[in-house]
């Protein structure tokens, strides 16, 4: 009975650790999004300010400065549409890094296999460790594929 309690505690700890890793990856991706957004907006505001001062000074360069401002506005809008894609890629990279750290720590400190117990009629039998490993690798492969597509 104590062994099954330990197994449940280990599963719960693993579940909570995974949830925290996902939350941290989301926060890092969010920070990345807003950092990139601020940089792009700041660059556009600086170039718009320069163009506006050229336009206000008058002269023959006014039309060129206005066209340049429009071009910079279009380029800024295009780069702003790429920011969510970059953030999604960052999120997937963070999840993959967390998975790699977890796999590395599992290799360096192998855990004792719990003693086999008869499954009770109330609880379904647990998956074998080989099945668990295969199931946990499937989402990682899917994330890598999405990440590769996002980078293209």
PLY file of the C-alpha trace (Angstrom):
ply
format ascii 1.0
element vertex 152
property float x
property float y
property float z
element edge 151
property int vertex1
property int vertex2
end_header
0.00 0.00 0.00
2.83 2.39 0.88
4.46 1.70 -2.47
1.33 2.66 -4.38
1.05 5.87 -2.34
4.66 6.68 -3.20
3.91 6.00 -6.86
0.91 8.31 -6.77
2.94 11.01 -5.05
5.61 10.67 -7.71
3.00 10.90 -10.49
1.45 13.97 -8.87
4.87 15.61 -8.47
5.63 14.87 -12.12
2.30 16.30 -13.23
2.79 19.50 -11.24
6.35 19.88 -12.51
5.14 19.51 -16.10
2.42 22.12 -15.54
4.94 24.56 -14.10
7.31 24.00 -17.03
4.50 24.79 -19.48
3.58 27.94 -17.55
7.21 29.10 -17.51
7.56 28.43 -21.23
4.40 30.46 -21.86
5.68 33.34 -19.72
9.03 33.37 -21.52
7.28 33.34 -24.90
5.01 36.17 -23.73
7.97 38.22 -22.59
9.64 37.54 -25.92
6.50 38.71 -27.74
6.22 41.99 -25.87
9.97 42.67 -26.06
9.95 42.24 -29.82
6.75 44.28 -30.14
8.24 47.16 -28.14
11.45 47.10 -30.20
9.55 47.16 -33.51
7.22 49.91 -32.33
10.11 51.94 -30.97
11.99 51.67 -34.28
8.93 52.79 -36.22
8.24 55.69 -33.87
11.85 56.87 -34.20
11.77 56.73 -37.99
8.33 58.41 -38.06
9.64 61.19 -35.83
12.62 61.72 -38.15
10.39 61.76 -41.22
7.94 64.15 -39.59
10.71 66.60 -38.72
11.91 66.46 -42.35
8.35 67.06 -43.59
7.87 69.99 -41.20
11.11 71.60 -42.32
9.68 71.82 -45.85
11.69 71.81 -49.04
11.91 69.38 -51.92
12.62 66.41 -49.65
9.10 66.51 -48.20
7.62 64.14 -50.78
10.54 61.71 -50.46
10.27 61.78 -46.66
6.54 61.05 -46.86
7.09 58.10 -49.21
9.87 56.82 -46.96
7.55 57.04 -43.96
4.90 55.01 -45.81
7.49 52.36 -46.72
8.67 52.15 -43.12
5.06 51.83 -41.97
4.50 48.90 -44.33
7.73 47.23 -43.24
6.79 47.72 -39.60
3.35 46.18 -40.17
4.94 43.18 -41.93
7.40 42.63 -39.10
4.62 42.95 -36.52
2.76 40.08 -38.17
5.82 37.85 -37.70
6.00 38.43 -33.94
3.32 35.84 -32.97
5.09 33.21 -35.09
8.40 33.96 -33.37
6.72 33.73 -29.97
5.13 30.38 -30.81
8.49 29.05 -31.93
10.04 30.31 -28.70
7.32 28.52 -26.68
8.00 25.24 -28.47
11.76 25.67 -28.00
11.26 26.21 -24.27
9.11 23.08 -24.01
11.70 21.06 -25.91
14.47 22.39 -23.66
12.48 21.44 -20.56
11.91 17.97 -21.98
15.63 17.60 -22.73
16.53 18.67 -19.17
14.05 16.17 -17.77
15.41 13.36 -19.97
18.97 14.23 -18.95
18.11 14.20 -15.25
16.34 10.85 -15.65
19.45 9.39 -17.30
21.79 10.67 -14.60
19.65 9.49 -11.68
17.70 6.36 -12.55
14.80 5.70 -10.23
13.99 2.45 -8.55
11.30 0.52 -10.29
8.29 0.19 -8.03
7.42 -3.29 -6.87
4.77 -4.92 -8.99
1.42 -5.07 -7.30
-1.85 -6.49 -8.42
-4.06 -3.75 -9.81
-7.18 -3.30 -7.77
-10.57 -3.64 -9.37
-11.20 0.07 -8.74
-8.11 1.41 -10.50
-7.17 0.45 -14.07
-3.78 -1.16 -14.65
-0.92 1.26 -15.30
0.86 1.48 -18.64
4.23 -0.17 -18.90
7.25 2.12 -18.82
7.98 1.35 -22.49
4.48 2.47 -23.45
4.82 5.61 -21.29
8.14 6.48 -22.94
6.67 6.03 -26.41
3.61 8.12 -25.48
5.73 10.94 -24.06
7.94 11.07 -27.16
5.01 11.47 -29.55
4.07 15.02 -28.43
7.73 16.07 -28.59
7.99 14.91 -32.20
4.82 16.81 -33.08
6.18 19.97 -31.42
9.44 19.67 -33.36
7.52 19.32 -36.62
5.42 22.41 -35.81
8.57 24.30 -34.85
10.26 23.38 -38.12
7.19 24.51 -40.08
7.06 27.78 -38.13
10.71 28.50 -38.93
10.12 28.02 -42.68
0 1
1 2
2 3
3 4
4 5
5 6
6 7
7 8
8 9
9 10
10 11
11 12
12 13
13 14
14 15
15 16
16 17
17 18
18 19
19 20
20 21
21 22
22 23
23 24
24 25
25 26
26 27
27 28
28 29
29 30
30 31
31 32
32 33
33 34
34 35
35 36
36 37
37 38
38 39
39 40
40 41
41 42
42 43
43 44
44 45
45 46
46 47
47 48
48 49
49 50
50 51
51 52
52 53
53 54
54 55
55 56
56 57
57 58
58 59
59 60
60 61
61 62
62 63
63 64
64 65
65 66
66 67
67 68
68 69
69 70
70 71
71 72
72 73
73 74
74 75
75 76
76 77
77 78
78 79
79 80
80 81
81 82
82 83
83 84
84 85
85 86
86 87
87 88
88 89
89 90
90 91
91 92
92 93
93 94
94 95
95 96
96 97
97 98
98 99
99 100
100 101
101 102
102 103
103 104
104 105
105 106
106 107
107 108
108 109
109 110
110 111
111 112
112 113
113 114
114 115
115 116
116 117
117 118
118 119
119 120
120 121
121 122
122 123
123 124
124 125
125 126
126 127
127 128
128 129
129 130
130 131
131 132
132 133
133 134
134 135
135 136
136 137
137 138
138 139
139 140
140 141
141 142
142 143
143 144
144 145
145 146
146 147
147 148
148 149
149 150
150 151
